[in-house]
Amino acid sequence: MLKNISKQGKGELAFAGSLVLLGLFVAWDTSRMDVPQSYSVVSPQLFPYIVSALVTLTGLLLVIEVLRGRVGTPDGDEPGAPFIPADRKTMLFLVIAVAVHVLLLEKAGYIIAATLGFWGVSFTFGSRKPLKDFGISLAFALSVYFIFSKGLQIQLPKGLLESILPK
């Protein structure tokens, strides 16, 4: 059955399968959640279970559609246009930029991690003005940090800047 699926269909099948796995993982992780013993009508597990069900169902429906031979047409292409594979180098740089952000978040703090992550994404998408991009990335990271920490009272990790950031 998989022999009849095009390269594009195999990519869509991999994506759909990852949605199914993500939905199942969310359901499993939610089942392990510590729920406080209270008399609330709505459990804190309700929303994650709903999201899990919707993501899993969407993934399963996409798998069925791809196996039936109904693959999507990328935006800007006409049906029947030749398949152009993804730019793996760009995807790799995006994954690295996001990984840098995730890995540095706790130790270096949100501002440093986000600045480097945003700068990496701008570089990945072709900007070749590193100082300007760094300045914009820093300004955006600072804006988000202060909006969350001061405006919304949601504390983001301070990391290495803990001694100089206001409390």
N, C-alpha and C positions, 0 to 999 in steps of 0.2 A: 504494500500500500504506500509506503514512503518513497518507493522508486518513482512513482508518478508525480511527486511533488517537486515543483521548481525550486531553484535556489531561494527565490523570494519567499515562497511558501514555507521552506524549511526555517528561514529566519523568523517568519511570523509564528510558526509552530513553536520555536524556542521561546519567543516572547510570551505566547499564550500559556505555555507550560510553566514559565517562571511566574506568571500571575497565579496559576493554580497553586504552585508551591508556596508563594507568598501568603495567599489566603489561608492555606492550611497551617502555615507557621504562626500566623497571627492568632488563629483559633487555638492552637496548642499553647502558645504563650499566654493567651488570655485565661485558659483553663488553669494555669499555674498561678494566677494573680491572687495575692492575699487580699481578701475582701473583708473589710471591717464588719463586725456583727452589729448591724443597726437595723432600724425598722423602716428603712427607706423603701419606697415602692419600686424605684428604678435602681438596679445594681450598677456599680461602676463597670461591670463586665458587658453590659448591654450594647453600648456603642461599638466596642471592639469586635463583638460577635457579629453585629450587623455589617460592619465593614468587611470582616472576614468572609461572611457569606456572600456579599456582593462581589468582592474581588474573585473569590473562587468560582462563583457562577459565571462571571464575565470571562474568566480564563477558560472554563469548560466550553462555553458557547463559542469562543474564538477558536478553540481546538477543533470543534465540530465543523465550523465554517471552513477552516483551512483544509481539513481532511476531505471536505466536499469539493474542494478546488476553487473556492471563492476567496481569492487573496485580494488585499486592498490595492488601490492604485495610489501611489504617492502624489501629494499635492503638486500641481503643475505638470503632471504627466498625463498623457492620453492612454486609455486602455490599449494594451498591446505594445506599448513602447518598450524598448529593451531595458532589462533590469540593470541598474547601476549599483554595484555593491557599496556598502558603507565605507566611509573613510576611517579605517581602523586607527590610524595615527592620531587623528583628532579625538576619537573616542578614548584612546589611551591617555592622552594629555588631560582630558576632562576628568577621567577617573583618578588620575594622579592629583589634580587640583582639589578634588573633593576629598580624597584620602588625606592629603596634607591638612586640610581643614579639620577633619575628624580626629586625626592623630595628635594635632597640636592643641585642640580645644581645651582640654582640662589643664595641661601643664603650662602652656604658653598663654592661655586666656583667649576669650572670644575675639578681642580686637586684633590681636596678632594673627590668629588662625584665620579669621574672616578676611583680613587684608591680603594675606598670602593666597587664600583660596580665590578671592575675587580677581586678584591680579593674574593668577594662573589661568582663570577662565577667559579673561580678556586677551591674554597672549594666545591661548588656544584658538580663539575665534579670529585671529589675524591682526590684532592691533600691535604695532611695532613702535609704540611711544611709551617705553617702560616707566619713565619718571612721571609722566602725566597719568598713566594708568595706575601707578602706585598711589599717587595723590588722591585720585578719585576713589580707589579702593579703600584707602585709609579713611577718607571723609565719609564714605558710605558705612563702613564698619563702625566708626565712632557714632554716627547718627543712629544706627540701629541699636547699638549698645545703650546709648543714653535714653532713647525712646523706650526701650524695654525696661531698663533698670530704674529710671526716674519716673517716666510717664506711666508705665504699666505695673511697676513694682515687681517685675520678674527679673530675678538676679541671674545674669549670665556670668560665666567664669571670668575672674579678673586675671588669674595666672601671674605672669611676671610683672604686670603693671599694678599689682595690688597695692603697693606702697605709695603710688602716685595718684591713683584714682580716688575720687571722693567716695565717702561711705554712704 
